[in-house]
Amino acid sequence: MSARHAVPVLMYHHVTPAGGVINATPGHFESQLQWLKSHGYRSLTSDQFAAHLHGDAAPAKSVLITFDDGYLDNFIHAYPLLKKYGFNALIFLVTSWMQDGASRPLTGTTAPLTPDHAKCMTLVSNAAFDDVALRWSEVERMANDGVCEFHSHTHTHTRWDKVDPVNKNARMASELADSRATLLSRLGSVSAHFCWPQGYFDADYRQIALEAGFRYLYTTHAFGMNVPGTDPAHIYRFAVRDTHGASVGRRLVVAGHPVIGPMFNRWKLWKRSRRQS
């Protein structure tokens, strides 16, 4: 494997029995972790991944596991499985969704329900954040356990380019300031890692994020390779489907291969351009 091999970044949202397009069932998530474990993969921390981008190439069989938004099911279902198989993950929090209260039970008849993404979005739109999102006590428990890191995903997860396009830049600057302040107050620190809400960004947003102190910007762009020297302000991720470990494994092998990976990405981008023309 080339010293400039890529580190694939896996993008999740939910691990829930509900399953579905943007969710993974606990069974499938466990199968994916089992595949990683049995094939000798290791998960990186944000610091290790940053070092990789800056030239200190990570071991060949490395991945970065990420979760967007900060849903309750990340604590109920994903966290125990990550811990069981010895992996860690980055969770990007929508900081206004997190509430106070005791950690909820992980098992048993009193364990809370974890709805699918569509139901979660309905509850969020009705400000029922505590029904779907992590509590700060759960965030602290996972962080203190060394299993999960927590980073910014803005304060409200709003697409200001759609809601208030005239003032979108000022709105985004405020989002980032509020998110940073909340993380600093609640966790005692805020990192330079940031994930775009709903995957949207433009040149103005990028500059605003950099000026706010964020250096590592995570996209939803799947068809690129995170090799040493990659622009840290444009990190590629691919969405993990609700499928078994071997299927995800095949995608990982392609994503990390120094020859096949670029060819696959060019082909996918060509197909996309044909659909859009």
Backbone bond lengths (Angstrom), bond angles and torsions (degrees), N, CA, C in turn:
res aa  C-N    CA-C-N  psi(-1)  N-CA   C-N-CA  omega(-1)  CA-C   N-CA-C  phi
1 M - - - 1.465 - - 1.518 109.58 -
2 S 1.304 118.30 135.79 1.453 123.30 -179.85 1.517 111.15 -62.18
3 A 1.353 114.61 148.87 1.470 119.30 175.65 1.518 110.95 -63.48
4 R 1.335 116.37 -16.36 1.465 120.18 178.61 1.528 110.63 -100.87
5 H 1.318 116.30 32.84 1.456 119.17 179.66 1.531 110.08 -65.42
6 A 1.302 114.66 158.42 1.461 120.76 -177.76 1.523 111.04 -91.26
7 V 1.322 114.94 151.90 1.461 121.63 168.96 1.526 107.36 -106.28
8 P 1.325 118.77 109.43 1.469 120.12 176.81 1.529 110.51 -66.77
9 V 1.327 115.36 140.59 1.462 121.35 176.97 1.523 107.68 -112.33
10 L 1.332 115.60 117.67 1.461 122.46 -177.51 1.524 109.33 -88.98
11 M 1.313 116.61 132.51 1.464 121.99 -179.98 1.529 110.19 -111.61
12 Y 1.319 115.31 118.86 1.461 122.97 173.91 1.528 109.55 -118.03
13 H 1.313 115.31 162.16 1.459 122.32 166.88 1.528 110.33 -120.75
14 H 1.333 116.11 -59.27 1.464 121.92 -174.03 1.530 111.78 -123.16
15 V 1.326 114.92 146.26 1.462 122.20 162.18 1.524 105.46 -122.63
16 T 1.322 116.27 106.49 1.459 121.48 -172.54 1.527 110.56 -151.03
17 P 1.326 117.54 146.32 1.466 119.56 176.27 1.528 113.05 -58.14
18 A 1.349 117.52 -17.74 1.460 120.27 179.79 1.523 111.85 -64.02
19 G 1.334 117.69 -26.63 1.459 120.16 -179.31 1.522 111.89 61.03
20 G 1.324 116.44 -167.75 1.452 120.15 176.29 1.512 113.48 118.03
21 V 1.324 115.42 -178.45 1.462 122.08 -170.68 1.521 112.41 -61.47
22 I 1.318 117.87 -44.86 1.467 120.87 -176.14 1.533 110.92 -105.15
23 N 1.315 116.05 13.36 1.458 122.34 179.90 1.531 109.22 -122.09
24 A 1.329 115.64 161.47 1.466 120.91 168.83 1.517 107.54 -128.71
25 T 1.312 117.13 136.90 1.459 119.31 176.33 1.534 108.68 -70.57
26 P 1.333 117.99 155.08 1.468 119.23 175.64 1.526 112.61 -55.67
27 G 1.336 117.00 -36.46 1.450 119.81 178.65 1.516 112.76 -63.58
28 H 1.323 116.38 -44.07 1.457 119.70 178.61 1.524 111.21 -69.41
29 F 1.340 116.95 -39.58 1.459 119.74 178.40 1.527 110.82 -61.79
30 E 1.332 116.01 -42.29 1.461 119.14 178.22 1.536 110.48 -64.60
31 S 1.311 117.19 -40.11 1.458 120.85 177.59 1.534 110.88 -60.67
32 Q 1.308 116.35 -39.35 1.466 120.24 178.74 1.524 111.30 -66.24
33 L 1.336 117.19 -42.57 1.459 120.46 177.82 1.524 110.99 -67.00
34 Q 1.326 116.20 -37.85 1.470 119.62 176.67 1.526 110.53 -61.13
35 W 1.329 117.07 -42.44 1.460 120.20 179.20 1.525 110.01 -61.92
36 L 1.321 116.99 -46.47 1.467 120.30 178.63 1.525 110.88 -57.92
37 K 1.324 115.68 -46.54 1.463 120.60 -177.55 1.532 110.93 -63.64
38 S 1.312 116.33 -47.63 1.465 120.16 -175.41 1.521 112.48 -69.35
39 H 1.332 117.24 -21.02 1.461 120.52 179.72 1.531 112.26 -101.79
40 G 1.322 116.80 12.29 1.453 120.48 171.14 1.513 116.63 79.52
41 Y 1.326 117.35 20.82 1.459 120.53 178.73 1.522 111.19 -82.07
42 R 1.317 115.39 153.06 1.458 122.26 174.14 1.525 107.89 -127.33
43 S 1.326 116.01 149.68 1.458 120.48 175.52 1.524 108.74 -97.54
44 L 1.318 115.67 142.78 1.455 121.83 -178.17 1.524 111.38 -95.47
45 T 1.313 115.61 155.06 1.459 121.10 166.93 1.528 108.14 -83.24
46 S 1.319 116.50 169.99 1.462 119.43 177.96 1.525 111.07 -62.95
47 D 1.328 117.50 -37.90 1.469 120.45 178.98 1.528 111.05 -65.32
48 Q 1.326 117.05 -41.67 1.466 120.50 179.14 1.526 111.04 -65.98
49 F 1.331 116.74 -39.23 1.455 120.35 178.79 1.529 110.49 -67.39
50 A 1.326 117.29 -41.53 1.459 120.70 177.28 1.522 110.39 -60.60
51 A 1.331 117.12 -42.94 1.461 120.82 178.54 1.524 110.90 -61.34
52 H 1.331 116.30 -38.51 1.471 120.99 176.89 1.527 110.66 -59.91
53 L 1.323 117.12 -46.62 1.459 120.31 -179.18 1.523 111.62 -62.71
54 H 1.321 115.71 -31.75 1.462 119.81 -177.23 1.529 113.16 -90.07
55 G 1.336 117.25 9.77 1.451 119.48 170.83 1.505 116.62 115.88
56 D 1.334 117.63 -11.74 1.463 121.12 178.03 1.523 107.67 -90.81
57 A 1.336 115.78 78.53 1.461 121.42 -168.49 1.528 112.05 -54.95
58 A 1.318 115.32 132.31 1.460 122.02 178.42 1.524 109.93 -73.65
59 P 1.337 117.27 162.69 1.467 119.89 174.34 1.529 111.43 -53.46
60 A 1.322 116.01 150.06 1.468 121.03 -172.26 1.523 112.44 -56.15
61 K 1.309 117.66 -42.17 1.467 120.02 -178.11 1.530 109.69 -95.30
62 S 1.325 114.31 69.86 1.462 121.60 179.24 1.520 109.40 -122.06
63 V 1.320 115.60 145.41 1.461 122.05 173.19 1.523 108.26 -136.71
64 L 1.306 115.05 160.62 1.460 121.82 169.73 1.520 106.84 -117.06
65 I 1.324 116.93 125.23 1.471 122.54 -178.96 1.519 108.45 -102.48
66 T 1.325 117.02 124.12 1.464 121.04 -178.41 1.523 110.95 -128.10
67 F 1.324 114.68 148.79 1.465 123.19 173.89 1.522 108.42 -127.00
68 D 1.319 116.22 136.18 1.462 121.19 178.93 1.524 111.83 -99.73
69 D 1.299 116.24 141.68 1.463 127.49 167.53 1.526 114.27 93.14
70 G 1.330 118.53 -42.35 1.462 119.97 -179.75 1.512 113.86 92.84
71 Y 1.336 116.70 56.91 1.457 120.90 -177.63 1.526 111.97 -85.04
72 L 1.316 114.61 153.59 1.460 121.80 178.40 1.522 111.60 -54.78
73 D 1.328 116.91 -37.29 1.471 118.88 -177.71 1.524 112.31 -64.48
74 N 1.336 117.62 -21.27 1.465 119.29 174.30 1.525 110.79 -60.95
75 F 1.323 116.68 -34.59 1.469 122.24 178.13 1.526 111.27 -81.25
76 I 1.318 116.72 -45.13 1.470 121.22 -174.19 1.523 111.80 -69.92
77 H 1.331 117.58 -43.39 1.456 121.06 -172.14 1.534 114.53 -112.71
78 A 1.330 118.33 -43.23 1.465 119.67 -174.85 1.524 111.93 -75.72
79 Y 1.311 117.23 -46.37 1.467 121.91 -175.68 1.537 113.24 -55.77
80 P 1.348 119.92 -48.96 1.469 118.01 179.36 1.522 113.31 -61.82
81 L 1.331 117.11 -35.02 1.461 119.93 -179.13 1.530 111.33 -74.12
82 L 1.320 117.07 -39.92 1.459 119.60 174.97 1.526 110.53 -57.98
83 K 1.333 114.96 -44.70 1.467 120.35 -179.91 1.526 110.78 -64.88
84 K 1.319 117.42 -41.75 1.468 122.17 -179.00 1.527 111.83 -58.99
85 Y 1.336 116.98 -39.97 1.463 120.49 -174.71 1.530 113.30 -99.78
86 G 1.322 116.81 2.51 1.455 120.00 174.32 1.514 115.33 77.78
87 F 1.347 117.19 29.99 1.452 121.15 177.81 1.527 110.04 -110.02
88 N 1.309 115.03 159.92 1.459 120.36 175.06 1.525 109.34 -125.25
89 A 1.325 116.20 165.89 1.458 120.31 -176.05 1.522 110.55 -146.12
90 L 1.330 114.66 158.77 1.456 122.80 171.20 1.523 107.53 -101.81
91 I 1.323 116.84 132.55 1.462 121.74 175.50 1.518 108.16 -118.49
92 F 1.335 115.65 123.53 1.457 121.72 178.86 1.530 108.83 -94.38
93 L 1.326 115.83 116.30 1.460 121.76 -171.61 1.524 112.64 -94.53
94 V 1.337 115.68 136.53 1.463 122.21 163.57 1.528 104.77 -85.65
95 T 1.318 117.46 99.79 1.462 120.66 -161.40 1.523 114.84 -67.93
96 S 1.332 118.85 -24.23 1.466 119.16 178.36 1.520 112.45 -75.34
97 W 1.340 117.63 -14.56 1.459 120.46 -179.83 1.524 112.68 -80.76
98 M 1.329 117.98 -22.20 1.460 121.00 -174.93 1.527 110.40 -74.99
99 Q 1.317 116.30 134.77 1.460 121.71 -177.97 1.530 110.37 -119.00
100 D 1.327 115.68 169.61 1.459 121.52 174.96 1.527 109.92 -87.30
101 G 1.324 115.76 166.72 1.461 121.61 179.07 1.514 110.51 134.59
102 A 1.314 115.60 165.42 1.464 121.26 -179.32 1.521 110.76 -70.40
103 S 1.333 116.27 152.67 1.463 120.76 174.94 1.517 110.31 -59.88
104 R 1.310 116.14 138.70 1.456 120.45 179.97 1.534 110.91 -84.95
105 P 1.326 117.72 155.64 1.472 120.74 -176.72 1.523 111.78 -66.68
106 L 1.322 114.70 143.76 1.459 120.53 -179.30 1.522 112.85 -85.86
107 T 1.319 116.85 -25.36 1.461 120.42 -176.12 1.518 109.72 -138.27
108 G 1.331 114.53 172.22 1.458 120.53 174.49 1.510 112.69 91.02
109 T 1.299 114.23 179.56 1.468 120.64 -175.68 1.513 112.55 -69.30
110 T 1.351 117.37 -18.91 1.465 119.66 -179.26 1.523 112.73 -93.25
111 A 1.333 118.12 -0.46 1.459 120.28 177.06 1.528 109.19 -62.06
112 P 1.322 118.35 135.67 1.468 120.72 -175.64 1.518 112.37 -70.40
113 L 1.321 115.18 156.13 1.452 121.11 174.70 1.525 109.64 -72.07
114 T 1.313 116.33 150.23 1.469 121.17 178.88 1.528 107.93 -127.69
115 P 1.322 117.20 96.34 1.467 120.91 -174.60 1.523 112.71 -73.01
116 D 1.341 114.88 169.57 1.456 120.00 178.89 1.523 110.24 -75.08
117 H 1.326 115.43 178.79 1.462 119.70 -172.75 1.523 112.62 -64.06
118 A 1.322 116.58 -42.35 1.466 119.58 -178.72 1.526 111.09 -60.30
119 K 1.332 116.96 -44.90 1.455 120.73 178.43 1.518 110.54 -65.25
120 C 1.314 117.19 -39.81 1.463 120.48 177.48 1.527 110.83 -58.95
121 M 1.331 117.10 -44.02 1.461 120.38 -179.13 1.527 111.85 -65.17
122 T 1.329 116.01 -35.12 1.465 118.93 176.12 1.519 110.52 -64.84
123 L 1.324 117.19 -43.94 1.455 121.25 179.53 1.529 111.26 -66.20
124 V 1.327 117.25 -39.58 1.465 120.37 177.21 1.527 110.73 -62.54
125 S 1.321 116.74 -41.18 1.472 119.93 -179.94 1.520 111.76 -64.31
126 N 1.335 116.93 -22.49 1.471 121.81 176.12 1.527 112.07 -98.52
127 A 1.331 115.80 13.93 1.468 122.95 178.16 1.526 113.13 61.33
128 A 1.337 117.24 25.13 1.468 121.63 176.26 1.530 108.79 -89.67
129 F 1.328 115.26 57.17 1.467 120.79 -172.16 1.521 112.27 -62.46
130 D 1.318 116.87 -37.88 1.466 119.03 -174.52 1.522 112.34 -69.13
131 D 1.318 117.73 -15.72 1.464 120.76 177.52 1.528 112.35 -78.47
132 V 1.342 117.18 -18.95 1.467 119.35 -172.95 1.520 113.81 -128.65
133 A 1.326 118.30 -20.72 1.460 120.38 -172.02 1.526 111.91 -107.75
134 L 1.311 114.41 162.20 1.455 121.02 176.13 1.525 111.35 -63.53
135 R 1.307 115.80 152.06 1.455 121.98 167.27 1.530 108.18 -95.13
136 W 1.327 115.51 157.42 1.458 119.09 179.97 1.526 111.20 -61.47
137 S 1.319 117.74 -32.23 1.471 120.09 178.30 1.521 110.82 -64.84
138 E 1.329 117.14 -34.50 1.467 121.28 178.76 1.530 110.72 -74.22
139 V 1.329 115.29 -37.86 1.461 120.15 174.38 1.527 109.99 -58.50
140 E 1.333 116.07 -48.68 1.465 120.39 -178.40 1.531 111.40 -63.88
141 R 1.320 116.57 -37.99 1.468 119.38 179.73 1.513 111.08 -63.61
142 M 1.319 117.85 -45.54 1.457 120.58 -179.42 1.521 111.90 -68.03
143 A 1.342 115.95 -37.82 1.462 119.67 179.11 1.522 110.93 -67.72
144 N 1.330 116.44 -44.85 1.464 120.48 -179.38 1.520 111.99 -65.00
145 D 1.328 116.52 -26.61 1.465 121.88 179.24 1.529 111.87 -79.32
146 G 1.338 116.53 -8.98 1.452 120.89 179.62 1.511 114.86 76.26
147 V 1.332 116.84 12.09 1.466 120.34 -177.14 1.521 111.68 -90.82
148 C 1.317 117.19 -37.72 1.462 120.69 -175.88 1.530 111.23 -129.66
149 E 1.318 114.38 143.92 1.461 122.47 170.32 1.522 107.74 -106.54
150 F 1.345 115.39 157.07 1.457 119.02 -177.32 1.523 110.46 -129.12
151 H 1.337 113.70 131.31 1.456 121.61 -173.88 1.527 109.48 -136.09
152 S 1.315 116.09 175.89 1.464 121.12 -172.94 1.527 113.35 -83.55
153 H 1.333 114.04 140.35 1.470 123.00 172.59 1.529 108.47 -134.27
154 T 1.323 115.73 34.13 1.476 127.83 -172.33 1.533 110.65 74.42
155 H 1.319 114.58 -178.46 1.463 121.01 -176.28 1.525 112.41 -95.33
156 T 1.342 117.84 -32.81 1.468 119.76 -175.85 1.526 114.34 -127.43
157 H 1.352 118.05 -7.07 1.475 121.43 178.13 1.524 111.79 65.39
158 T 1.313 117.57 33.87 1.460 122.25 -176.58 1.520 111.35 -95.74
159 R 1.329 116.85 136.95 1.461 122.47 171.82 1.520 108.21 -84.43
160 W 1.323 116.69 87.19 1.460 120.59 -176.15 1.522 112.19 -68.06
161 D 1.330 117.59 -22.93 1.456 119.44 176.26 1.521 111.39 -64.38
162 K 1.341 116.59 -22.09 1.460 121.46 176.40 1.527 111.95 -97.25
163 V 1.331 116.77 -40.30 1.467 121.34 -173.84 1.523 112.20 -78.12
164 D 1.334 116.33 -41.30 1.469 121.19 -176.74 1.523 108.65 -146.12
165 P 1.338 117.88 69.41 1.466 120.48 -172.51 1.519 114.59 -60.79
166 V 1.315 117.76 -31.62 1.464 120.16 -178.74 1.528 110.73 -64.95
167 N 1.325 116.10 -37.97 1.462 121.27 -175.84 1.528 112.87 -109.51
168 K 1.329 116.40 20.63 1.459 119.63 -172.26 1.529 112.97 -59.40
169 N 1.312 117.84 -37.65 1.463 119.86 -177.26 1.525 111.23 -67.65
170 A 1.328 116.39 -43.68 1.462 119.64 177.18 1.520 110.59 -64.88
171 R 1.309 116.09 -38.03 1.465 120.37 178.13 1.525 111.14 -63.47
172 M 1.333 116.72 -43.39 1.453 119.57 179.51 1.529 111.23 -66.07
173 A 1.304 117.19 -40.74 1.465 119.98 177.47 1.522 110.52 -59.00
174 S 1.330 116.20 -40.64 1.464 120.56 178.14 1.525 111.09 -66.80
175 E 1.335 116.37 -41.24 1.469 120.95 177.75 1.535 110.92 -56.33
176 L 1.312 115.36 -46.84 1.453 119.92 -177.04 1.521 111.39 -67.93
177 A 1.326 116.71 -40.06 1.464 120.22 178.56 1.521 110.80 -64.09
178 D 1.335 116.79 -43.43 1.470 120.40 -179.97 1.521 111.33 -66.07
179 S 1.328 116.43 -40.81 1.459 120.09 179.29 1.522 111.04 -64.33
180 R 1.322 116.68 -45.76 1.465 120.53 179.20 1.523 110.73 -61.08
181 A 1.317 116.46 -44.66 1.465 119.83 -178.38 1.522 110.95 -63.27
182 T 1.330 116.64 -39.40 1.463 120.19 -179.52 1.525 111.04 -67.09
183 L 1.310 117.22 -46.19 1.464 120.34 178.98 1.525 111.24 -62.29
184 L 1.311 116.31 -40.88 1.465 120.05 179.27 1.517 110.82 -63.77
185 S 1.333 116.48 -42.28 1.461 120.73 -179.24 1.523 111.57 -68.32
186 R 1.324 116.59 -41.42 1.465 120.76 -173.13 1.523 113.60 -85.14
187 L 1.328 116.59 -37.35 1.459 120.15 -173.53 1.524 112.99 -111.73
188 G 1.312 117.08 -9.77 1.455 120.92 178.04 1.506 114.75 86.69
189 S 1.319 117.29 -3.29 1.462 120.68 178.98 1.519 109.01 -161.42
190 V 1.310 115.68 163.53 1.461 121.69 174.38 1.519 107.02 -140.56
191 S 1.317 116.49 135.18 1.466 120.78 -174.20 1.521 111.03 -89.70
192 A 1.323 115.40 179.44 1.463 122.51 176.31 1.521 111.96 -92.94
193 H 1.350 117.79 10.61 1.466 122.51 -177.92 1.525 109.46 -100.26
194 F 1.334 115.76 133.71 1.462 121.65 -175.07 1.519 110.11 -145.89
195 C 1.321 116.41 142.38 1.465 122.69 -179.89 1.530 109.55 -119.54
196 W 1.333 116.36 131.81 1.464 121.41 -177.16 1.532 111.52 -69.59
197 P 1.328 118.50 131.43 1.467 120.75 177.23 1.520 111.23 -67.75
198 Q 1.318 114.94 128.10 1.453 123.26 -178.56 1.527 112.03 59.32
199 G 1.314 116.29 17.95 1.449 121.84 175.29 1.511 115.87 76.20
200 Y 1.339 118.06 2.43 1.469 119.48 -173.93 1.526 111.96 -90.23
201 F 1.314 115.57 134.75 1.465 121.26 169.51 1.518 108.48 -156.72
202 D 1.321 115.59 160.42 1.455 121.91 173.13 1.523 107.36 -139.55
203 A 1.330 116.48 -175.51 1.464 120.19 -176.28 1.531 111.59 -61.86
204 D 1.327 117.56 -38.92 1.463 121.09 178.64 1.527 110.53 -63.56
205 Y 1.324 116.24 -47.05 1.472 120.35 -179.25 1.529 111.00 -61.22
206 R 1.297 115.57 -42.30 1.465 119.79 179.71 1.528 110.68 -58.00
207 Q 1.336 116.21 -46.90 1.458 119.81 -179.56 1.526 111.19 -64.81
208 I 1.325 116.97 -39.57 1.459 121.23 178.94 1.526 110.33 -62.19
209 A 1.335 116.37 -43.10 1.463 120.02 179.83 1.526 111.34 -64.29
210 L 1.329 116.87 -42.10 1.459 120.30 178.78 1.528 110.83 -63.86
211 E 1.316 116.84 -42.00 1.461 120.48 179.55 1.519 111.82 -67.53
212 A 1.333 116.44 -26.10 1.465 120.80 178.73 1.522 112.39 -78.39
213 G 1.312 117.39 -8.34 1.461 120.70 178.11 1.509 114.86 106.61
214 F 1.343 117.15 4.32 1.455 120.66 176.27 1.525 109.36 -89.82
215 R 1.303 116.10 133.29 1.458 120.97 -176.09 1.523 112.27 -116.26
216 Y 1.330 116.32 -29.98 1.464 122.04 -176.65 1.522 107.63 -109.83
217 L 1.329 115.79 108.23 1.456 121.84 -171.85 1.526 109.31 -111.50
218 Y 1.328 115.99 120.20 1.457 122.81 -172.66 1.522 109.95 -98.51
219 T 1.322 115.44 125.55 1.458 121.80 -178.60 1.529 110.09 -102.38
220 T 1.331 114.91 -179.91 1.465 121.60 169.20 1.527 109.90 -107.39
221 H 1.328 116.93 18.04 1.464 121.63 177.47 1.525 108.72 -79.75
222 A 1.318 116.11 122.54 1.462 120.37 -172.45 1.516 113.69 -93.09
223 F 1.332 118.17 -25.34 1.459 120.08 -165.26 1.525 111.98 -103.29
224 G 1.313 113.62 68.63 1.448 123.02 175.04 1.513 108.16 -159.02
225 M 1.333 117.00 171.76 1.460 120.35 -174.37 1.520 110.82 -125.75
226 N 1.337 115.04 130.00 1.457 121.64 179.82 1.530 109.48 -88.44
227 V 1.337 114.41 80.98 1.462 121.24 179.17 1.523 108.65 -101.24
228 P 1.335 118.14 163.34 1.464 119.13 173.20 1.529 110.69 -53.82
229 G 1.311 116.09 131.43 1.451 121.21 -176.63 1.511 114.17 97.16
230 T 1.352 117.76 -9.23 1.463 121.03 174.66 1.525 109.75 -60.53
231 D 1.328 116.29 141.98 1.462 121.24 176.51 1.527 109.27 -59.41
232 P 1.337 119.30 116.01 1.469 120.04 -179.40 1.523 113.14 -66.30
233 A 1.330 117.29 -13.77 1.456 120.59 177.02 1.522 112.16 -87.15
234 H 1.343 116.48 8.27 1.468 120.37 175.57 1.526 108.46 -148.59
235 I 1.323 115.73 81.62 1.459 122.42 -177.92 1.526 109.08 -93.65
236 Y 1.320 115.75 129.09 1.461 121.74 -178.67 1.529 110.26 -85.22
237 R 1.326 115.78 141.83 1.478 121.84 174.51 1.518 108.59 -140.23
238 F 1.329 116.09 150.51 1.458 118.11 171.06 1.521 110.20 -121.41
239 A 1.330 114.78 142.24 1.462 121.58 -178.11 1.520 109.80 -73.36
240 V 1.322 116.16 130.99 1.462 121.85 178.11 1.524 108.79 -86.11
241 R 1.293 116.46 127.64 1.461 121.18 -178.33 1.527 111.33 -83.60
242 D 1.322 114.46 165.55 1.463 121.56 177.62 1.522 108.29 -79.99
243 T 1.326 114.74 79.64 1.454 120.57 -174.23 1.523 109.91 -148.58
244 H 1.306 117.16 173.72 1.454 122.24 -174.88 1.529 111.09 -75.94
245 G 1.317 115.18 166.42 1.444 121.08 -174.11 1.509 114.95 -61.80
246 A 1.331 118.12 -38.84 1.458 120.64 -178.29 1.525 111.50 -62.03
247 S 1.322 116.55 -36.19 1.464 120.48 178.93 1.526 110.52 -65.97
248 V 1.313 116.75 -46.28 1.461 120.30 177.02 1.524 110.05 -64.52
249 G 1.324 116.35 -36.63 1.453 120.30 178.53 1.517 112.43 -59.23
250 R 1.324 117.00 -41.49 1.468 119.75 178.70 1.526 110.62 -61.83
251 R 1.323 115.13 -40.63 1.483 119.17 178.52 1.527 110.71 -65.94
252 L 1.326 117.19 -37.36 1.452 121.04 178.99 1.524 111.90 -65.32
253 V 1.300 116.15 -42.62 1.461 120.12 -179.80 1.524 110.44 -60.53
254 V 1.329 116.09 -43.27 1.464 120.14 177.22 1.525 110.32 -64.38
255 A 1.337 116.85 -46.04 1.459 121.29 -175.44 1.519 112.54 -61.61
256 G 1.331 117.03 -31.29 1.445 120.07 -176.38 1.513 115.18 -96.97
257 H 1.328 118.08 -4.63 1.469 120.66 -174.12 1.534 109.99 -80.21
258 P 1.334 117.82 131.61 1.467 120.25 -174.72 1.522 114.35 -69.77
259 V 1.321 118.14 -19.77 1.462 121.32 179.79 1.531 111.02 -107.72
260 I 1.327 116.06 -52.53 1.464 120.28 -177.69 1.524 111.11 -66.94
261 G 1.315 116.89 -38.10 1.459 120.88 -177.74 1.517 113.15 -56.02
262 P 1.341 119.56 -55.43 1.469 120.04 178.79 1.523 113.49 -60.41
263 M 1.337 117.30 -37.25 1.461 120.11 178.04 1.520 110.68 -63.97
264 F 1.340 116.86 -43.92 1.458 121.32 178.77 1.524 110.79 -61.86
265 N 1.320 116.82 -43.58 1.464 120.66 -178.63 1.524 111.34 -64.25
266 R 1.323 116.81 -42.85 1.472 119.98 178.35 1.522 110.75 -62.45
267 W 1.331 116.98 -40.71 1.461 120.78 179.22 1.522 111.28 -64.01
268 K 1.340 116.83 -44.53 1.463 120.15 -179.93 1.531 110.89 -65.10
269 L 1.315 116.80 -40.98 1.463 119.52 178.86 1.524 110.93 -67.01
270 W 1.333 117.31 -35.91 1.464 120.68 176.25 1.526 110.45 -64.17
271 K 1.324 116.94 -44.51 1.458 120.31 178.28 1.523 111.02 -60.20
272 R 1.335 116.59 -41.57 1.457 120.82 179.98 1.543 110.14 -63.69
273 S 1.323 116.45 -42.49 1.464 119.21 -179.59 1.521 111.40 -64.68
274 R 1.324 117.01 -34.40 1.467 120.87 177.51 1.519 111.26 -66.09
275 R 1.334 116.55 -38.46 1.465 119.30 178.54 1.519 112.16 -68.30
276 Q 1.329 115.93 -32.12 1.461 120.15 -175.43 1.522 112.34 -85.93
277 S 1.347 117.66 -14.92 1.470 120.84 -177.60 1.514 111.84 -81.65
